[in-house]
């Protein structure tokens, strides 16, 4: 063994994550994260939010019911 790990990339990759205010186009992705949290926290049976509710209450309503920031990694959010 030569001391290097074979599953490691041979060159260092640059990761560029941007923290930004969520936009209406993020509604579906935000909803997916909310649904995954409901599964993890074991309240999926009472989870009643839809992507449309996220869109309406967070981005179209004035003032919005919530504010959200996202970590954007090449159009993938977390």
C-alpha positions in Angstrom: 0.0 0.0 0.0 1.4 3.4 -1.0 -0.2 5.4 1.8 -2.9 7.0 -0.3 -6.5 6.1 -0.1 -7.8 4.8 -3.5 -11.3 6.3 -3.1 -10.0 9.8 -2.5 -10.0 12.2 -5.5 -6.6 12.8 -7.0 -7.1 16.5 -6.9 -8.8 18.7 -4.4 -12.4 19.6 -5.5 -13.8 23.1 -4.8 -17.2 23.2 -3.2 -19.1 26.5 -3.5 -22.1 26.7 -1.3 -24.0 30.0 -1.2 -26.3 30.9 1.7 -29.2 32.9 0.4 -32.8 33.9 1.0 -35.1 31.3 -0.4 -37.1 32.1 -3.5 -40.4 30.9 -4.8 -38.7 28.6 -7.2 -37.3 26.7 -4.2 -40.8 25.8 -2.9 -40.8 22.2 -4.0 -37.3 21.6 -2.6 -38.2 23.2 0.7 -41.3 21.1 0.9 -39.2 18.0 0.2 -36.9 18.9 3.1 -40.0 19.5 5.3 -41.5 16.1 4.4 -38.2 14.3 5.1 -38.1 16.0 8.5 -41.6 14.8 9.2 -40.6 11.2 8.4 -37.5 11.5 10.6 -39.4 13.0 13.5 -42.2 10.5 13.1 -45.1 12.9 12.4 -45.6 12.1 8.7 -49.1 10.8 9.5 -50.1 14.3 10.5 -48.0 16.2 7.9 -50.5 18.3 6.0 -48.2 20.7 4.1 -48.2 20.8 0.3 -45.7 22.5 -2.1 -48.6 24.9 -3.0 -49.0 25.8 0.7 -45.2 26.5 0.9 -45.4 28.7 -2.2 -48.5 30.6 -1.1 -47.7 31.2 2.6 -44.0 31.8 2.2 -43.6 33.7 -1.1 -46.9 35.0 -2.4 -48.5 36.2 0.9 -47.7 39.7 2.1 -46.4 39.6 4.7 -45.3 36.0 4.4 -46.0 33.4 7.2 -42.4 32.4 7.3 -38.9 33.4 6.0 -36.4 30.8 4.9 -32.8 30.7 4.0 -31.1 27.9 2.0 -27.7 26.6 1.4 -27.4 26.4 -2.4 -24.9 24.0 -3.9 -25.3 24.2 -7.6 -29.1 24.3 -7.5 -29.3 21.6 -4.8 -30.5 23.0 -1.5 -30.2 22.0 2.1 
